[in-house]
């Protein structure tokens, strides 16, 4: 009798646990997270085991309370719980603990996979997803090589893991054909790892379902109907109860099928986004005044004049980074995957000045880049290869090639909002702001709810000085979400365009508060501090951006610009050279390296850099002016005057140009022409009128220029 009593109690306990488990899964399916948490806590109170802790931790993560999941899983040792514990640690920025959870028996700091070593997939739980998480942890710790290896291992196991490919591209990898191929896809589909899950809910229900033969949906409905008729006729309560449980389990299985490995092709609708945001590179676009030239910014020595005030005269936006940040309040699922993205790079200093008509640009790519009609995509690997080619070229700053690959996509994918945002970034990177604006506008007209990419759109409008449009975009973004960093980037750009740098800093700081790993926001803060000549804080911002994205050439440019203004020319040259090693097709980087060489009196090398910049962008006005300065110092006055004549056509209302021409004619003894150009400069410039009058008076004396007026 005692044995029978214990058996009955055990069966009752199993029934209660099964019912609680079923109720938790139904609550999560219907986004009733608070109810799922309550029921999961009752489940753990009924019997404390690792499986039940796994269920409760999933609910806590779905509730966006990783600190609770951390405490629940702290003593657990199963593979599923190690993975969930690592997710919680990653969200709490406990990176060392997260790494130890994924690799408990491996000494940290001694991991290399690219040298032909055996993959470490045996120690990392949850297969490709675990390796992807490990890569994010390594990347956050600035272990770039280990992060890249982990991402590549994740793609070996799961070639559909596009988020890992994005990360690899931002770290400088290419060759999508080697990553996305049919062989890997077949191996992935046949692999048992595909069925791995860190969710006890999905695993236990899947196990229950697999214990009985599969039936068609029609037959199942017929059987359920018969059972209900039996119940109505008084034909046994136990059969009726079993039928109801079976129906509930199969309903849940539609959601968990992709994890359980069943033959149903329904996509899992619950995911845990353990990535707090990227590091696109973070990519970030700093803003140079489009084409504006001040006496300081054009001076060969930035500290002798007002040169330093145009702190945003920088290279175009850094492309890489991506994708935008997903909503962190996404519901957790019974399988844990991740998505992410974002970033921004230095600003372009090659735009048109006020009063100068901008060149009309074709709304389409050069016809030579457009290939034949795109071939249809037959399978997922074929689509990912073509997307991967375009994305990897964009991350390598091969923008013309990237645009060409994007245009070779099937129309359905090329006309998607995601693709149009990336094409807009490619045009923004090449300083073709009008085309970039058109693609951005189309993308956000198609999907007004898309906030990922708005940081680049707002920067594009910043360059075009379209304050009204920028204010509209910022207001629309705030209406969509007050918790998206992109919204506050747009607001900050609005204030920056109005030269309200303190207010801009507040909003950029808010974006960083929402996503501390947003490299683009850190760079924007750095540029605002440069405007305020707060070099120490600007340097910290650029260094912080590099800690999240080592290939953020915009941040390298920012550090070099600070060193240039502080007359630390050797360090400035190193930083500019590093930026060029990342993006060798940016004309502004060559211009600034040339300015640095000129300050070091390496005039020949400076001239070579100016010529390289001119090959990439013939209308780079800053480059032309600095090149003219170097030609004057080398004694090539005629060549300098030719450069300045061409520059005057592009920038007719910039006083430093006629001032320099007047000085050259003074050197040549042509005082009449010198007087003519000084008068032109006097009409254009009011702030420097006293200096210009001093130059005019010097034409009638035997004295040479004062030191302040030297070229």
C-alpha positions as CSV (number, residue, x, y, z in Angstrom):
1,X,0.0,0.0,0.0
2,X,2.9,2.4,0.8
3,X,4.5,1.6,-2.5
4,X,1.2,2.3,-4.4
5,X,0.8,5.5,-2.5
6,X,4.3,6.7,-3.4
7,X,3.7,5.8,-7.1
8,X,0.4,7.7,-7.1
9,X,2.2,10.8,-5.6
10,X,4.9,10.5,-8.2
11,X,2.4,10.4,-11.0
12,X,0.5,13.3,-9.6
13,X,3.8,15.3,-9.4
14,X,4.6,14.4,-13.0
15,X,1.1,15.5,-14.1
16,X,1.5,18.8,-12.3
17,X,4.9,19.5,-13.7
18,X,3.7,18.6,-17.2
19,X,0.7,20.9,-16.8
20,X,2.9,23.8,-15.5
21,X,5.3,23.3,-18.4
22,X,2.5,23.4,-20.9
23,X,1.1,26.5,-19.3
24,X,4.5,28.2,-19.4
25,X,4.9,27.5,-23.1
26,X,1.4,28.8,-23.9
27,X,2.0,32.0,-22.0
28,X,5.2,32.6,-23.8
29,X,3.5,31.9,-27.2
30,X,1.0,34.6,-26.4
31,X,3.5,37.1,-25.0
32,X,2.2,36.8,-21.4
33,X,5.7,36.9,-20.0
34,X,4.7,37.9,-16.4
35,X,2.3,34.9,-16.3
36,X,5.0,32.6,-17.7
37,X,7.4,33.8,-14.9
38,X,4.8,33.1,-12.2
39,X,4.1,29.6,-13.5
40,X,7.9,28.8,-14.0
41,X,8.5,29.9,-10.4
42,X,5.8,27.4,-9.3
43,X,7.5,24.8,-11.4
44,X,10.8,25.3,-9.7
45,X,9.2,25.3,-6.3
46,X,7.5,22.0,-7.1
47,X,10.9,20.4,-7.9
48,X,14.3,22.1,-8.0
49,X,16.4,20.7,-10.9
50,X,18.5,22.1,-13.7
51,X,15.7,21.5,-16.3
52,X,13.3,23.6,-14.3
53,X,15.9,26.3,-13.7
54,X,16.4,26.4,-17.4
55,X,12.6,27.1,-17.9
56,X,12.7,29.9,-15.3
57,X,15.8,31.4,-16.7
58,X,14.2,31.5,-20.2
59,X,11.2,33.4,-18.7
60,X,13.5,35.9,-16.9
61,X,15.4,36.6,-20.1
62,X,12.1,37.1,-21.9
63,X,11.2,39.5,-19.2
64,X,14.5,41.4,-19.9
65,X,15.8,40.7,-16.4
66,X,19.1,38.9,-17.0
67,X,20.2,39.6,-13.4
68,X,17.6,37.1,-12.2
69,X,18.6,34.5,-14.8
70,X,22.2,35.0,-13.7
71,X,21.4,34.1,-10.1
72,X,19.2,31.1,-11.0
73,X,21.8,29.5,-13.3
74,X,24.9,30.4,-11.4
75,X,25.4,26.9,-10.0
76,X,24.1,25.0,-13.1
77,X,26.4,22.8,-15.2
78,X,24.3,21.4,-18.1
79,X,25.1,22.5,-21.6
80,X,21.7,24.2,-22.0
81,X,22.1,26.2,-18.8
82,X,25.7,27.1,-19.6
83,X,24.6,28.7,-22.7
84,X,21.7,30.6,-21.0
85,X,24.1,31.6,-18.2
86,X,26.5,33.0,-20.8
87,X,23.7,34.9,-22.4
88,X,22.8,36.5,-19.1
89,X,26.4,37.3,-18.4
90,X,26.8,38.9,-21.8
91,X,23.8,41.1,-21.2
92,X,25.2,42.1,-17.8
93,X,28.6,42.8,-19.3
94,X,30.3,40.0,-17.2
95,X,32.4,39.0,-20.2
96,X,34.9,36.8,-18.4
97,X,32.2,34.8,-16.7
98,X,30.4,34.4,-20.0
99,X,33.5,33.1,-21.7
100,X,34.2,30.7,-18.9
101,X,30.6,29.4,-19.1
102,X,31.0,28.6,-22.8
103,X,34.6,27.2,-22.3
104,X,34.8,25.9,-18.8
105,X,37.9,23.7,-19.4
106,X,39.9,26.0,-21.6
107,X,42.3,28.6,-20.4
108,X,41.3,32.1,-21.5
109,X,43.7,33.8,-23.9
110,X,45.1,30.6,-25.5
111,X,42.7,30.1,-28.4
112,X,43.7,30.0,-32.1
113,X,41.6,28.3,-34.7
114,X,42.9,29.7,-37.9
115,X,46.2,27.9,-37.7
116,X,44.6,24.6,-38.6
117,X,43.8,23.5,-35.0
118,X,40.8,21.3,-34.2
119,X,37.6,23.3,-33.9
120,X,36.4,23.9,-30.4
121,X,32.8,23.1,-31.0
122,X,33.0,20.1,-28.6
123,X,33.3,22.5,-25.6
124,X,30.9,25.2,-26.7
125,X,27.2,24.5,-26.0
126,X,24.4,25.1,-28.4
127,X,26.5,24.7,-31.6
128,X,26.6,27.6,-34.0
129,X,24.6,29.9,-31.7
130,X,27.1,29.3,-28.9
131,X,30.0,30.0,-31.1
132,X,28.3,33.2,-32.4
133,X,27.9,34.3,-28.8
134,X,31.5,33.4,-28.0
135,X,32.5,35.6,-31.0
136,X,30.6,38.5,-29.6
137,X,32.2,38.1,-26.2
138,X,35.6,38.0,-27.7
139,X,34.9,41.0,-29.9
140,X,33.7,43.0,-26.9
141,X,37.0,42.1,-25.1
142,X,38.9,43.4,-28.2
143,X,40.1,39.9,-29.0
144,X,39.6,40.4,-32.7
145,X,41.3,37.4,-34.1
146,X,39.5,35.0,-31.7
147,X,36.2,36.7,-32.5
148,X,36.7,36.2,-36.2
149,X,37.6,32.5,-35.7
150,X,34.5,31.9,-33.6
151,X,32.3,33.5,-36.2
152,X,33.8,31.4,-39.0
153,X,33.3,28.3,-36.9
154,X,29.7,29.2,-36.4
155,X,29.2,29.7,-40.1
156,X,30.8,26.3,-40.7
157,X,28.1,24.7,-38.6
158,X,25.2,26.9,-39.7
159,X,25.7,28.7,-43.1
160,X,22.4,30.5,-42.6
161,X,23.7,32.5,-39.7
162,X,23.9,35.8,-41.6
163,X,24.5,37.8,-38.4
164,X,27.8,36.0,-38.0
165,X,28.7,36.8,-41.6
166,X,28.0,40.5,-41.0
167,X,30.4,40.5,-38.0
168,X,33.1,38.7,-40.0
169,X,32.8,41.3,-42.8
170,X,33.2,44.1,-40.3
171,X,36.4,42.5,-39.1
172,X,37.7,42.6,-42.7
173,X,36.8,39.1,-44.1
174,X,35.5,38.4,-47.6
175,X,35.1,35.4,-49.9
176,X,31.3,34.7,-49.4
177,X,31.5,31.8,-51.9
178,X,33.6,29.8,-49.3
179,X,31.1,30.5,-46.6
180,X,27.8,30.0,-48.4
181,X,27.8,26.9,-50.5
182,X,25.5,23.9,-51.1
183,X,27.8,21.4,-49.4
184,X,27.7,23.2,-46.1
185,X,23.9,23.6,-46.4
186,X,23.4,19.9,-47.0
187,X,25.7,19.1,-44.1
188,X,23.8,21.6,-41.9
189,X,20.5,20.0,-42.8
190,X,21.7,16.5,-42.2
191,X,23.5,17.4,-39.0
192,X,22.0,16.5,-35.6
193,X,23.3,19.8,-34.3
194,X,20.4,21.4,-36.0
195,X,18.1,19.8,-33.5
196,X,20.1,21.0,-30.5
197,X,18.2,23.3,-28.2
198,X,19.1,25.0,-25.0
199,X,15.4,25.1,-24.1
200,X,14.1,22.4,-21.7
201,X,10.5,23.3,-22.7
202,X,11.0,22.7,-26.4
203,X,13.1,19.6,-25.8
204,X,10.7,17.9,-23.4
205,X,7.7,18.6,-25.5
206,X,9.5,17.5,-28.6
207,X,10.5,14.3,-26.9
208,X,6.9,13.7,-25.9
209,X,5.7,14.2,-29.5
210,X,8.4,11.9,-31.0
211,X,7.3,9.1,-28.7
212,X,4.1,8.7,-30.7
213,X,3.9,8.2,-34.5
214,X,3.3,11.4,-36.6
215,X,-0.2,11.9,-37.9
216,X,-1.7,14.1,-40.5
217,X,-3.5,17.3,-39.2
218,X,-6.8,16.1,-40.7
219,X,-6.6,12.7,-39.0
220,X,-5.6,14.3,-35.7
221,X,-8.7,16.7,-35.9
222,X,-10.9,13.7,-36.6
223,X,-9.6,11.8,-33.6
224,X,-9.9,14.9,-31.4
225,X,-13.5,15.2,-32.6
226,X,-14.2,11.6,-31.8
227,X,-12.7,12.0,-28.3
228,X,-14.9,15.1,-27.7
229,X,-18.0,13.1,-28.8
230,X,-17.0,10.3,-26.4
231,X,-16.6,12.8,-23.6
232,X,-20.0,14.3,-24.3
233,X,-21.5,10.9,-24.2
234,X,-19.9,10.1,-20.9
235,X,-17.2,7.8,-22.4
236,X,-14.4,8.2,-19.8
237,X,-12.7,11.3,-18.4
238,X,-9.1,10.1,-18.8
239,X,-9.3,9.8,-22.6
240,X,-10.7,13.3,-22.8
241,X,-8.0,14.7,-20.7
242,X,-5.3,13.0,-22.7
243,X,-6.8,14.3,-25.9
244,X,-6.7,17.9,-24.7
245,X,-3.1,17.7,-23.6
246,X,-2.1,16.2,-27.0
247,X,-3.9,19.1,-28.8
248,X,-2.1,21.6,-26.7
249,X,1.3,20.0,-27.3
250,X,0.9,19.9,-31.0
251,X,-0.2,23.5,-31.0
252,X,3.0,24.4,-29.3
253,X,5.0,22.2,-31.6
254,X,4.1,24.5,-34.5
255,X,6.1,27.1,-32.8
256,X,8.9,24.8,-31.6
257,X,9.3,22.7,-34.7
258,X,12.4,24.3,-36.0
259,X,14.1,23.5,-32.8
260,X,12.6,20.0,-32.2
261,X,13.6,18.8,-35.6
262,X,10.2,17.8,-36.8
263,X,9.3,17.9,-40.4
264,X,7.0,20.9,-40.1
265,X,8.5,24.0,-41.8
266,X,7.1,26.7,-39.5
267,X,9.6,29.3,-38.4
268,X,10.2,29.7,-34.7
269,X,8.6,32.9,-33.6
270,X,10.4,33.5,-30.3
271,X,14.0,34.6,-30.1
272,X,16.2,36.1,-27.4
273,X,18.3,38.9,-28.7
274,X,21.3,38.8,-26.5
275,X,23.2,41.3,-28.6
276,X,22.8,44.8,-27.1
277,X,23.9,46.5,-30.4
278,X,26.7,46.7,-32.6
279,X,29.6,47.7,-33.2
280,X,28.6,48.4,-37.4
281,X,31.1,49.6,-37.2
282,X,29.9,50.6,-35.8
283,X,30.3,52.9,-38.5
284,X,29.8,56.4,-38.2
285,X,29.8,59.4,-40.5
286,X,31.5,62.5,-39.2
287,X,30.5,65.7,-40.8
288,X,32.8,68.0,-42.4
289,X,31.3,71.3,-43.4
290,X,30.5,70.4,-47.0
291,X,33.1,72.4,-48.8
292,X,33.3,75.3,-46.5
293,X,36.7,76.8,-46.1
294,X,37.7,78.9,-43.2
295,X,41.0,80.8,-42.8
296,X,41.9,78.2,-40.1
297,X,40.8,75.0,-41.9
298,X,42.8,76.0,-44.9
299,X,45.9,77.0,-43.0
300,X,48.9,74.7,-43.4
301,X,49.5,74.9,-39.6
302,X,46.2,74.4,-37.8
303,X,47.4,76.1,-34.6
304,X,48.6,79.4,-36.1
305,X,45.1,80.4,-37.3
306,X,41.5,79.6,-36.6
307,X,42.1,76.4,-38.4
308,X,40.9,74.0,-35.7
309,X,37.4,75.1,-35.6
310,X,36.2,73.0,-38.4
311,X,36.5,69.8,-36.5
312,X,34.2,67.8,-38.6
313,X,36.0,68.2,-41.9
314,X,36.6,64.5,-42.2
315,X,36.3,61.4,-44.4
316,X,33.0,60.0,-45.5
317,X,30.9,57.7,-43.4
318,X,32.3,54.4,-42.4
319,X,30.4,51.5,-43.9
320,X,30.4,48.3,-42.2
321,X,28.5,48.1,-39.4
322,X,25.2,47.5,-39.6
323,X,22.5,46.6,-39.6
324,X,20.5,48.4,-37.0
325,X,19.9,47.6,-33.4
326,X,16.9,45.3,-32.8
327,X,14.3,46.0,-30.2
328,X,15.7,44.6,-26.9
329,X,12.2,43.9,-25.6
330,X,11.9,41.1,-28.1
331,X,10.2,38.0,-26.6
332,X,12.4,35.1,-25.7
333,X,11.8,31.7,-27.3
334,X,12.5,28.2,-26.8
335,X,15.5,28.6,-29.1
336,X,18.0,31.3,-28.6
337,X,19.3,33.2,-31.6
338,X,20.5,36.7,-32.0
339,X,20.5,39.7,-34.4
340,X,22.1,43.1,-34.3
341,X,23.8,46.0,-36.0
342,X,24.8,49.7,-36.2
343,X,27.7,52.3,-36.6
344,X,29.0,55.5,-38.3
345,X,32.4,56.9,-39.6
346,X,34.1,60.2,-40.1
347,X,32.4,63.0,-42.0
348,X,33.0,64.0,-45.5
349,X,34.8,67.2,-46.2
350,X,34.2,67.2,-49.9
351,X,30.7,68.7,-50.3
352,X,29.7,71.9,-52.1
353,X,29.9,75.2,-50.4
354,X,27.0,77.6,-50.1
355,X,26.6,79.7,-53.2
356,X,28.1,77.1,-55.4
357,X,25.8,75.1,-57.6
358,X,26.2,71.4,-56.9
359,X,26.9,69.1,-59.7
360,X,23.9,67.4,-61.0
361,X,24.2,63.7,-60.3
362,X,22.4,60.9,-62.1
363,X,20.0,59.1,-59.9
364,X,21.4,55.8,-61.2
365,X,24.8,54.2,-61.1
366,X,27.1,54.6,-64.0
367,X,25.9,52.4,-66.8
368,X,29.2,50.6,-66.9
369,X,28.5,49.2,-63.5
370,X,25.1,47.8,-64.4
371,X,25.4,44.2,-65.6
372,X,22.9,42.1,-67.5
373,X,19.5,41.2,-66.0
374,X,19.9,39.5,-62.7
375,X,19.6,35.7,-62.7
376,X,16.9,34.2,-60.6
377,X,17.9,32.9,-57.2
378,X,17.1,29.2,-56.8
379,X,18.0,28.5,-53.2
380,X,19.0,30.1,-50.0
381,X,22.7,29.6,-50.5
382,X,22.5,31.3,-53.9
383,X,20.8,34.3,-52.3
384,X,23.2,34.6,-49.4
385,X,26.2,34.4,-51.8
386,X,24.9,37.4,-53.8
387,X,24.0,39.4,-50.7
388,X,27.3,38.4,-49.2
389,X,29.3,39.7,-52.2
390,X,27.6,43.1,-52.0
391,X,27.9,43.4,-48.2
392,X,31.6,42.3,-48.1
393,X,32.6,44.8,-50.8
394,X,30.8,47.6,-48.8
395,X,32.6,46.7,-45.6
396,X,35.9,46.8,-47.6
397,X,35.0,50.2,-48.9
398,X,34.9,49.1,-52.5
399,X,31.7,51.1,-53.0
400,X,31.4,51.1,-56.7
401,X,31.7,47.3,-56.8
402,X,29.2,47.0,-53.9
403,X,26.6,49.1,-55.7
404,X,27.1,46.9,-58.8
405,X,26.5,43.7,-56.8
406,X,23.5,45.2,-55.1
407,X,22.0,46.1,-58.5
408,X,22.5,42.5,-59.7
409,X,20.2,41.2,-57.0
410,X,16.7,40.0,-58.0
411,X,14.3,43.0,-58.1
412,X,12.3,41.7,-55.1
413,X,15.4,41.9,-53.0
414,X,17.0,45.0,-54.5
415,X,13.7,46.9,-54.0
416,X,13.6,46.0,-50.3
417,X,14.2,48.6,-47.7
418,X,17.2,46.8,-46.3
419,X,19.0,46.9,-49.6
420,X,18.1,50.5,-50.3
421,X,19.5,51.6,-47.0
422,X,22.8,49.9,-47.8
423,X,23.0,51.4,-51.3
424,X,22.3,54.8,-49.7
425,X,25.3,54.2,-47.4
426,X,27.5,53.3,-50.4
427,X,26.6,56.6,-52.1
428,X,27.1,58.5,-48.8
429,X,30.5,56.9,-48.5
430,X,31.5,58.3,-51.9
431,X,30.1,61.8,-51.1
432,X,27.3,61.5,-53.6
433,X,24.8,62.9,-51.2
434,X,21.9,63.5,-53.6
435,X,21.8,59.8,-54.7
436,X,22.2,58.7,-51.1
437,X,19.3,60.9,-50.0
438,X,17.1,59.4,-52.7
439,X,17.8,55.8,-51.7
440,X,17.3,56.6,-48.0
441,X,14.0,58.4,-48.7
442,X,12.7,55.4,-50.7
443,X,13.7,53.0,-48.0
444,X,12.0,54.8,-45.2
445,X,9.0,55.5,-47.3
446,X,8.6,51.8,-47.9
447,X,9.1,51.0,-44.2
448,X,8.4,54.1,-42.0
449,X,8.9,51.9,-39.0
450,X,12.5,51.1,-39.9
451,X,14.9,53.0,-37.6
452,X,18.0,51.1,-38.5
453,X,20.0,53.3,-40.9
454,X,18.4,56.6,-39.9
455,X,21.7,57.7,-38.4
456,X,23.2,57.7,-41.9
457,X,20.1,59.3,-43.5
458,X,20.3,62.2,-40.9
459,X,24.0,62.6,-41.6
460,X,23.3,62.7,-45.3
461,X,20.8,65.5,-44.7
462,X,23.4,67.2,-42.4
463,X,25.8,67.4,-45.3
464,X,23.2,68.7,-47.6
465,X,22.2,71.3,-45.0
466,X,18.6,70.3,-45.3
467,X,17.5,71.4,-41.8
468,X,13.8,71.2,-42.4
469,X,14.0,67.6,-43.7
470,X,16.3,66.6,-41.0
471,X,13.9,68.0,-38.3
472,X,11.1,66.0,-39.9
473,X,13.1,62.8,-39.9
474,X,14.1,63.3,-36.3
475,X,10.5,64.0,-35.2
476,X,9.2,60.9,-37.1
477,X,11.9,58.8,-35.4
478,X,11.0,60.0,-31.9
479,X,7.3,59.2,-32.6
480,X,8.3,55.7,-33.5
481,X,10.5,55.0,-30.5
482,X,12.1,56.9,-27.6
483,X,14.3,54.0,-26.8
484,X,16.1,53.6,-30.2
485,X,19.6,55.3,-30.3
486,X,19.0,56.1,-33.9
487,X,16.2,58.5,-32.9
488,X,18.5,60.5,-30.7
489,X,21.3,60.5,-33.3
490,X,18.8,62.3,-35.6
491,X,18.0,64.9,-33.0
492,X,21.6,65.5,-32.2
493,X,22.4,66.0,-35.9
494,X,19.6,68.6,-36.0
495,X,21.3,70.6,-33.2
496,X,24.7,70.1,-34.7
497,X,23.6,71.6,-38.0
498,X,22.5,74.7,-36.1
499,X,25.9,74.7,-34.4
500,X,24.4,74.1,-30.9
501,X,27.1,71.7,-30.0
502,X,26.3,71.4,-26.3
503,X,22.7,70.3,-27.0
504,X,24.0,68.0,-29.7
505,X,26.3,66.3,-27.2
506,X,23.4,65.7,-24.8
507,X,21.4,63.8,-27.4
508,X,24.4,61.8,-28.7
509,X,25.1,60.9,-25.1
510,X,21.5,59.7,-24.8
511,X,22.1,57.4,-27.8
512,X,25.2,56.0,-26.0
513,X,23.2,55.5,-22.9
514,X,20.7,53.4,-24.8
515,X,23.4,51.4,-26.6
516,X,26.9,51.8,-25.0
517,X,28.5,49.8,-27.9
518,X,27.3,52.2,-30.6
519,X,30.6,53.2,-32.1
520,X,28.9,55.7,-34.4
521,X,27.5,57.7,-31.5
522,X,30.9,57.8,-29.8
523,X,32.4,59.2,-32.9
524,X,29.7,61.9,-33.2
525,X,30.4,62.9,-29.7
526,X,34.1,63.1,-30.5
527,X,33.4,65.5,-33.4
528,X,31.3,67.7,-31.2
529,X,34.1,67.9,-28.6
530,X,36.5,68.8,-31.4
531,X,34.2,71.7,-32.3
532,X,34.4,72.8,-28.7
533,X,38.2,72.3,-28.8
534,X,37.9,69.9,-25.9
535,X,40.7,67.6,-27.1
536,X,40.9,65.3,-24.1
537,X,37.2,64.3,-24.2
538,X,37.2,64.0,-28.0
539,X,40.2,61.6,-27.8
540,X,38.4,59.5,-25.2
541,X,35.3,59.3,-27.5
542,X,37.3,58.2,-30.5
543,X,39.2,55.6,-28.4
544,X,36.0,54.3,-27.1
545,X,34.6,53.9,-30.6
546,X,37.7,51.9,-31.6
547,X,37.2,49.6,-28.6
548,X,33.9,48.5,-30.2
549,X,35.0,48.6,-33.8
550,X,38.7,48.4,-34.5
551,X,38.2,49.0,-38.3
552,X,36.3,52.3,-37.7
553,X,38.6,54.4,-39.9
554,X,36.6,57.5,-38.9
555,X,37.8,57.1,-35.3
556,X,41.4,56.8,-36.5
557,X,40.9,59.9,-38.5
558,X,39.5,61.7,-35.5
559,X,42.6,60.8,-33.4
560,X,44.9,61.9,-36.2
561,X,43.0,65.2,-36.5
562,X,43.5,65.9,-32.8
563,X,47.2,65.2,-33.0
564,X,47.5,67.4,-36.1
565,X,45.9,70.3,-34.2
566,X,48.2,69.7,-31.2
567,X,51.2,69.7,-33.6
568,X,52.0,66.0,-32.8
569,X,52.8,65.4,-36.4
570,X,54.4,62.0,-36.2
571,X,51.4,60.5,-34.3
572,X,49.0,62.2,-36.6
573,X,50.7,60.6,-39.6
574,X,50.5,57.2,-38.0
575,X,46.8,57.6,-37.3
576,X,46.0,58.8,-40.8
577,X,48.1,56.0,-42.3
578,X,46.2,53.4,-40.2
579,X,42.9,54.9,-41.4
580,X,44.2,54.6,-45.0
581,X,45.1,50.9,-44.5
582,X,41.4,50.3,-43.7
583,X,39.9,52.6,-46.4
584,X,42.4,53.3,-49.1
585,X,39.8,55.0,-51.4
586,X,39.0,57.9,-49.2
587,X,40.4,61.2,-50.6
588,X,40.0,63.2,-47.4
589,X,42.4,60.8,-45.6
590,X,45.0,61.5,-48.3
591,X,44.4,65.2,-47.9
592,X,45.0,65.1,-44.2
593,X,48.0,63.0,-44.5
594,X,49.4,65.5,-47.0
595,X,48.7,68.3,-44.6
596,X,50.6,66.5,-41.9
597,X,53.5,65.9,-44.2
598,X,53.5,69.6,-45.2
599,X,53.7,70.5,-41.5
600,X,56.7,68.2,-41.2
601,X,58.3,70.0,-44.2
602,X,58.1,66.8,-46.3
603,X,56.8,68.8,-49.2
604,X,57.3,66.2,-51.9
605,X,55.5,63.5,-50.0
606,X,52.7,65.9,-49.1
607,X,52.3,66.8,-52.8
608,X,52.1,63.1,-53.7
609,X,49.3,62.6,-51.2
610,X,47.4,65.6,-52.5
611,X,47.7,64.2,-56.0
612,X,46.3,60.8,-54.9
613,X,43.4,62.6,-53.3
614,X,42.8,64.5,-56.5
615,X,42.7,61.3,-58.5
616,X,39.9,60.1,-56.2
617,X,37.9,63.3,-56.1
618,X,38.8,66.1,-58.5
619,X,36.4,68.6,-56.7
620,X,37.9,68.2,-53.2
621,X,38.2,71.9,-52.4
622,X,40.2,71.4,-49.2
623,X,42.7,69.3,-51.1
624,X,43.1,71.9,-53.9
625,X,43.8,74.7,-51.4
626,X,46.3,72.7,-49.4
627,X,48.0,71.6,-52.6
628,X,48.3,75.3,-53.7
629,X,49.9,76.1,-50.3
630,X,52.5,73.4,-50.8
631,X,53.2,74.5,-54.4
632,X,53.8,78.1,-53.1
633,X,56.2,76.8,-50.5
634,X,58.0,74.9,-53.2
635,X,58.2,78.0,-55.4
636,X,55.8,76.8,-58.1
637,X,53.8,80.0,-58.2
638,X,52.3,79.5,-61.6
639,X,51.0,76.0,-60.8
640,X,49.6,77.3,-57.5
641,X,47.7,80.1,-59.3
642,X,46.2,77.6,-61.7
643,X,44.9,75.5,-58.8
644,X,43.5,78.6,-57.1
645,X,41.8,79.7,-60.3
646,X,40.0,76.4,-60.6
647,X,39.2,76.5,-56.9
648,X,37.6,80.0,-57.3
649,X,35.1,78.5,-59.7
650,X,34.1,75.9,-57.2
651,X,34.2,78.2,-54.1
652,X,33.5,81.8,-55.3
653,X,32.6,83.1,-51.8
654,X,35.5,81.8,-49.7
655,X,37.9,84.7,-48.8
656,X,41.0,82.6,-48.1
657,X,41.3,81.8,-51.8
658,X,41.7,85.5,-53.0
659,X,43.9,86.2,-50.0
660,X,46.3,83.5,-51.0
661,X,46.3,84.7,-54.6
662,X,47.0,88.2,-53.5
663,X,50.0,87.0,-51.5
664,X,51.3,85.1,-54.4
665,X,51.1,88.2,-56.7
666,X,52.7,90.2,-54.0
667,X,55.6,87.8,-54.0
668,X,55.8,88.1,-57.8
669,X,55.9,91.9,-57.6
670,X,52.5,92.3,-59.3
671,X,51.0,94.7,-56.8
672,X,48.0,95.7,-58.9
673,X,46.7,92.2,-59.1
674,X,47.5,91.6,-55.5
675,X,45.5,94.7,-54.6
676,X,42.6,93.5,-56.7
677,X,42.4,90.1,-55.0
678,X,42.8,91.6,-51.5
679,X,39.9,93.8,-52.2
680,X,37.8,90.9,-53.3
681,X,38.7,89.1,-50.1
682,X,37.8,92.2,-48.1
683,X,34.3,92.3,-49.7
684,X,33.8,88.6,-48.8
685,X,35.2,88.5,-45.2
686,X,34.2,90.7,-42.3
687,X,35.8,88.9,-39.4
688,X,39.3,89.0,-40.8
689,X,38.9,92.5,-42.3
690,X,41.7,94.0,-40.2
691,X,44.2,91.4,-41.3
692,X,43.2,91.9,-45.0
693,X,43.6,95.7,-44.6
694,X,47.0,95.1,-43.2
695,X,47.9,93.1,-46.3
696,X,46.7,96.0,-48.5
697,X,48.8,98.5,-46.6
698,X,51.8,96.3,-46.9
699,X,51.6,96.8,-50.7
700,X,52.6,100.4,-50.3
701,X,55.5,99.8,-47.9
702,X,58.9,98.3,-48.3
703,X,58.3,95.9,-45.3
704,X,57.7,92.2,-45.8
705,X,54.7,90.5,-44.5
706,X,54.4,90.2,-40.7
707,X,54.7,86.8,-39.4
708,X,51.0,86.4,-38.9
709,X,50.5,86.9,-42.7
710,X,53.1,84.4,-43.9
711,X,51.9,81.8,-46.3
